[in-house]
Amino acid sequence: MTSPRPNRFHGRVPREAQCDMPGCDARGEFRAPASRHRSPDGPPPYRWLCLDHVREFNAGYNYFEGMSADQIFAAQSPTSGWETESRAFRAAGSADLPPRWADFKDPMDALGARFRQRMDQARREANDPRFTAEEHRAMQVLGLEAGADRSALRRRYSDLVRKYHPDRNGGDRSYETRLGEVVAAYQLLRKNGVFA
């Protein structure tokens, strides 16, 4: 059974249960917190009130009631609530120490392999003086190898323009950024003497 959803415009949840205020016979269709304090292990407890009683509750509700000036300042911080770390990342069950990278296991060597791949690529780029770093990035955008010639450049450019152009995608303009990158990369590389 699915729980009833509140109407997004006014918060009313159609329910048959009565208002939680003693002596009220109206339907309790509006949710209000039972207390200001939240439980760390689940949703806060709520009570259900009728429209008149929820208006009365809202008029007298003060979230900061009972707090010191420092507590109010901390609660108004944009990062309030983000300071607590997840139990899964506590190092050895301690809340005051962050996890150490040495504690993580990488059985498939995913992180190390990616790092080595980037380092190998950087070494290859440094050893090929025919291209600048920007031209190496342009070759990556076009998906060209270092040994590509002018015809390979033009053929790849033509394929990618056809692939990303809105006319070939039913007017879908979501690939325009990618198309712009391809055009800019081609314009840069065609001026290089390697592709003359």
Buried (B, 14 or more C-beta within 10 A) or exposed (E): EEEEEBEEEEEBBEBEEEBBBEEBEEBBBBBBBEEEEEEEEEEEEEBBBBBEBBEBBEEEEEEEEEBEEEEEEEEEEEEEEEEEBEEEEBEEEEEEEEBEEEEEEEEEEEEEEEEEEEEEEEEEBEEEEEBEEEBBBBBEBBEBEEEBEEEBBEEBBEEBBEEBBEEEBEEEEEBEEEBEBBBEBBEBBBEBEBBE
